Amino acid sequence: MRIKVITDSTCDIPEDLIQQLDITVIPSYINIGNHSFLDGIEMTRSQFYEGLNSFPQHPKTAAPGPETFFQAYQDAQAQGYDQVISIHVSGNLSSIFQSSLNAASQSSIPVTVIDTQQLSLGAGLQVITAGKMAMVGESIQEIKRKVIDLGNRTYVYALLDTLKFLHLSGRINFALRGIGSILRIKPLMTFHLGIPIYEKVRTRAKAVERIINHIRNLGPLEHVSVVHTQALEGAKWLYQKASAFIPEYNQPIYQTVTPAVGAHVGPNGIGLVCVTS
């Protein structure tokens, strides 16, 4: 039984693992004014973040339609796969999950669609797990069980550099952005089971302290990886700050966040993806 793993570009899987595990990644769209770019294909992440402050209009993002997923499923069947497992960013954040469900209902190959209830590498870790299991011949039922269990134990903590991009993307109003700048407020986001929780913390140092407290309260961890928006050194520094709670033989992934999320949070964001034991 050959199982094909399909996901979307918002799940932030490193390119080497995409190739190694033969994962198909459906790109989202990055829309800037009247121009549209395929995420990771027609615009790289570095190009996006380098231009974010100078684009003529603030970027918007769009999900691929059901027809794109339908074609990917049909391609998998043509390549000799027996089933597809399609794993995607939280349905609370994007219409990608619904598009994949619609496509699956029309597909002639059996498709199991999973809502990771996560974003960025929080979703990506689930896709990577599915890819590894599919490579060694695990059943679709066992893969689904393992992926859902992993999602239930995954938490993303992200420290943003500014309120500006939350304002530009419509997440907060202009008055709050102005007050935040004066008071040096740093937005802190926690994401778990499809629900984002935003906190406004005075100063970067206090925000980092808050993240460490959150991680301490999780209890024993199985794995920690790192995400950032063009801020690798800052992300490494945050990982080091949390080292007392990180498993001894942890092997972190360091990954730049997709523009589909970066358009809302802006550059210089840093975060940790934590999986509890």
C-alpha positions as CSV (number, residue, x, y, z in Angstrom):
1,M,0.0,0.0,0.0
2,R,1.7,3.2,-1.2
3,I,0.6,6.4,0.6
4,K,1.3,9.9,-0.8
5,V,1.7,12.8,1.7
6,I,0.4,16.1,0.4
7,T,0.5,19.4,2.3
8,D,0.6,23.2,1.7
9,S,3.4,25.7,1.8
10,T,2.2,27.3,5.0
11,C,3.4,24.3,7.0
12,D,7.1,25.3,6.7
13,I,8.8,22.0,5.9
14,P,12.5,22.3,5.1
15,E,13.3,21.6,1.5
16,D,15.7,18.7,2.2
17,L,12.9,16.9,4.1
18,I,10.4,17.6,1.3
19,Q,12.7,15.8,-1.1
20,Q,13.8,13.0,1.3
21,L,10.2,12.1,2.2
22,D,8.7,12.7,-1.2
23,I,6.1,15.2,0.1
24,T,4.1,17.2,-2.4
25,V,3.7,20.8,-1.3
26,I,0.9,22.9,-2.7
27,P,1.9,26.6,-2.7
28,S,-0.3,29.4,-1.4
29,Y,-0.5,32.7,-3.2
30,I,1.2,36.0,-2.2
31,N,-0.8,38.9,-3.7
32,I,0.9,42.4,-3.9
33,G,-1.3,44.9,-5.6
34,N,-2.3,43.4,-8.9
35,H,0.5,40.8,-8.9
36,S,0.2,37.3,-7.6
37,F,3.2,35.0,-6.7
38,L,3.3,31.3,-5.8
39,D,4.8,31.0,-2.4
40,G,8.3,29.5,-2.5
41,I,8.3,29.2,-6.3
42,E,7.8,32.7,-7.8
43,M,8.9,34.5,-4.6
44,T,11.3,33.1,-2.1
45,R,10.9,33.8,1.6
46,S,14.0,35.9,1.7
47,Q,12.7,38.0,-1.2
48,F,9.4,38.5,0.7
49,Y,10.9,39.6,3.9
50,E,13.5,41.8,2.3
51,G,10.8,43.6,0.4
52,L,8.1,43.7,3.1
53,N,8.8,47.3,4.2
54,S,9.0,48.6,0.6
55,F,6.2,46.8,-1.4
56,P,3.8,49.4,-2.9
57,Q,1.0,47.7,-1.1
58,H,0.9,45.5,2.0
59,P,0.9,41.8,0.8
60,K,-2.2,39.7,1.1
61,T,-2.3,35.9,1.0
62,A,-4.8,33.6,-0.7
63,A,-5.4,29.8,-0.5
64,P,-5.2,27.6,-3.6
65,G,-8.6,26.4,-4.8
66,P,-10.1,22.9,-4.6
67,E,-9.1,22.3,-8.3
68,T,-5.4,22.6,-7.4
69,F,-5.7,19.9,-4.7
70,F,-7.9,17.7,-6.9
71,Q,-5.1,17.7,-9.5
72,A,-2.5,16.8,-6.9
73,Y,-4.6,13.9,-5.8
74,Q,-5.1,12.7,-9.4
75,D,-1.4,13.0,-10.0
76,A,-0.7,10.8,-7.0
77,Q,-3.0,8.2,-8.4
78,A,-1.3,8.4,-11.8
79,Q,2.1,7.9,-10.1
80,G,0.9,4.6,-8.6
81,Y,-0.1,5.6,-5.1
82,D,-3.0,3.8,-3.5
83,Q,-4.1,6.5,-1.0
84,V,-3.4,10.1,-0.1
85,I,-3.1,11.7,3.3
86,S,-3.5,15.5,2.9
87,I,-2.3,17.5,6.0
88,H,-2.9,21.2,6.3
89,V,-2.6,24.4,8.3
90,S,-5.4,25.1,10.9
91,G,-8.8,25.5,9.3
92,N,-9.4,28.4,11.7
93,L,-6.6,30.4,9.9
94,S,-7.1,29.5,6.2
95,S,-9.6,28.0,3.7
96,I,-6.9,25.6,2.6
97,F,-8.4,22.8,4.8
98,Q,-11.9,23.3,3.3
99,S,-10.5,23.4,-0.3
100,S,-8.7,20.1,0.3
101,L,-11.9,18.5,1.8
102,N,-13.9,19.6,-1.3
103,A,-11.3,18.2,-3.6
104,A,-11.1,14.9,-1.7
105,S,-14.9,14.4,-2.0
106,Q,-14.4,14.4,-5.8
107,S,-11.2,12.4,-6.1
108,S,-11.1,8.9,-7.4
109,I,-8.2,8.0,-5.1
110,P,-9.0,7.7,-1.4
111,V,-7.9,10.9,0.4
112,T,-7.7,11.3,4.2
113,V,-7.7,15.1,5.1
114,I,-6.3,16.2,8.4
115,D,-6.6,19.7,10.0
116,T,-3.4,20.0,12.0
117,Q,-4.9,22.8,14.2
118,Q,-1.5,24.4,14.0
119,L,0.5,26.8,11.9
120,S,4.0,27.0,10.4
121,L,6.3,24.3,11.7
122,G,3.7,23.4,14.3
123,A,1.8,21.9,11.4
124,G,5.0,20.9,9.6
125,L,6.2,18.5,12.3
126,Q,2.9,16.6,11.8
127,V,3.5,16.4,8.0
128,I,7.1,15.2,8.6
129,T,5.9,12.5,10.9
130,A,3.4,11.3,8.3
131,G,6.1,11.3,5.7
132,K,8.4,9.2,7.7
133,M,5.6,6.7,8.6
134,A,4.5,6.5,4.9
135,M,8.0,5.7,3.8
136,V,8.2,2.6,6.0
137,G,4.8,1.3,5.1
138,E,2.6,2.3,8.1
139,S,-1.2,2.1,7.5
140,I,-3.2,5.2,6.9
141,Q,-5.1,4.6,10.2
142,E,-1.9,4.5,12.2
143,I,-0.5,7.6,10.5
144,K,-3.7,9.5,11.2
145,R,-3.7,8.4,14.8
146,K,-0.1,9.5,15.3
147,V,-0.4,12.8,13.5
148,I,-3.5,13.8,15.5
149,D,-1.9,12.8,18.8
150,L,1.2,14.9,17.9
151,G,-1.0,17.9,17.0
152,N,-2.7,17.7,20.4
153,R,0.7,18.0,22.1
154,T,2.1,20.8,20.0
155,Y,2.3,24.4,21.1
156,V,3.8,27.4,19.2
157,Y,5.1,30.5,21.0
158,A,6.0,33.5,19.0
159,L,7.4,36.9,19.9
160,L,6.7,39.6,17.4
161,D,8.9,42.7,17.0
162,T,6.2,45.2,16.4
163,L,2.4,45.7,16.2
164,K,2.7,47.3,12.8
165,F,2.0,44.3,10.7
166,L,-0.9,43.1,12.8
167,H,-2.4,46.5,12.1
168,L,-1.7,46.4,8.4
169,S,-3.3,43.0,8.1
170,G,-6.4,44.2,10.1
171,R,-5.7,42.3,13.3
172,I,-5.6,45.4,15.5
173,N,-6.6,49.1,15.1
174,F,-4.4,52.1,14.4
175,A,-4.8,53.5,17.9
176,L,-3.6,50.3,19.6
177,R,-0.6,50.2,17.3
178,G,0.3,53.8,18.2
179,I,0.0,53.2,21.9
180,G,2.0,50.0,21.5
181,S,4.9,51.9,19.9
182,I,5.0,54.4,22.7
183,L,4.9,51.8,25.4
184,R,7.4,49.5,23.6
185,I,4.8,46.7,23.7
186,K,5.9,43.4,22.2
187,P,3.1,41.1,21.0
188,L,3.3,37.5,22.2
189,M,1.3,34.8,20.5
190,T,0.5,31.3,21.7
191,F,-1.1,28.8,19.3
192,H,-2.6,25.5,20.3
193,L,-5.5,23.4,19.0
194,G,-6.4,25.9,16.4
195,I,-6.7,28.9,18.8
196,P,-4.4,31.9,18.8
197,I,-4.0,33.8,22.1
198,Y,-2.3,37.2,21.9
199,E,-0.7,38.9,24.9
200,K,0.8,42.4,24.9
201,V,4.0,42.5,27.0
202,R,6.1,45.5,27.9
203,T,9.6,45.1,26.5
204,R,11.3,42.2,24.7
205,A,13.0,40.9,27.9
206,K,9.6,40.5,29.7
207,A,8.1,38.8,26.6
208,V,11.0,36.3,26.6
209,E,10.5,35.7,30.3
210,R,6.8,35.1,29.6
211,I,7.6,32.5,26.9
212,I,10.0,30.7,29.2
213,N,7.3,30.6,31.9
214,H,4.8,29.1,29.4
215,I,7.3,26.4,28.5
216,R,8.1,25.6,32.1
217,N,4.4,25.1,32.7
218,L,4.0,22.6,29.9
219,G,6.0,20.0,31.8
220,P,8.4,17.6,30.2
221,L,9.1,18.1,26.5
222,E,9.7,15.6,23.7
223,H,10.9,18.1,21.1
224,V,11.5,21.8,20.4
225,S,12.1,23.4,17.1
226,V,12.6,27.1,16.1
227,V,10.8,29.4,13.7
228,H,11.6,33.0,12.7
229,T,10.9,35.7,10.2
230,Q,14.4,36.5,8.9
231,A,15.8,36.6,12.5
232,L,17.8,33.4,12.7
233,E,20.3,34.7,15.3
234,G,17.5,36.0,17.5
235,A,15.8,32.6,17.2
236,K,18.9,30.8,18.2
237,W,19.2,33.1,21.2
238,L,15.6,32.3,22.3
239,Y,16.3,28.6,21.9
240,Q,19.4,29.0,24.2
241,K,17.3,30.9,26.7
242,A,14.9,27.9,26.9
243,S,17.7,25.3,27.1
244,A,16.9,24.3,30.6
245,F,13.6,22.8,29.5
246,I,14.8,21.3,26.2
247,P,15.5,17.5,26.0
248,E,19.2,16.7,26.1
249,Y,19.4,15.0,22.7
250,N,16.9,17.4,21.0
251,Q,17.5,17.9,17.2
252,P,15.8,21.2,16.4
253,I,14.7,22.4,12.9
254,Y,15.4,26.1,12.3
255,Q,12.9,27.4,9.8
256,T,11.9,30.7,8.2
257,V,8.1,31.3,8.5
258,T,6.0,31.3,5.4
259,P,4.9,34.6,4.0
260,A,1.3,33.6,4.5
261,V,2.0,34.1,8.2
262,G,4.8,36.6,7.8
263,A,2.5,39.1,6.2
264,H,0.6,39.4,9.5
265,V,3.5,39.3,11.9
266,G,6.3,41.1,10.0
267,P,10.1,40.6,10.1
268,N,12.3,39.9,13.2
269,G,9.8,37.6,14.8
270,I,11.1,34.6,16.7
271,G,9.4,31.5,18.1
272,L,9.6,28.0,19.5
273,V,7.5,25.0,18.5
274,C,7.2,22.7,21.6
275,V,5.9,19.2,21.7
276,T,5.1,17.8,25.2
277,S,6.0,14.2,26.2
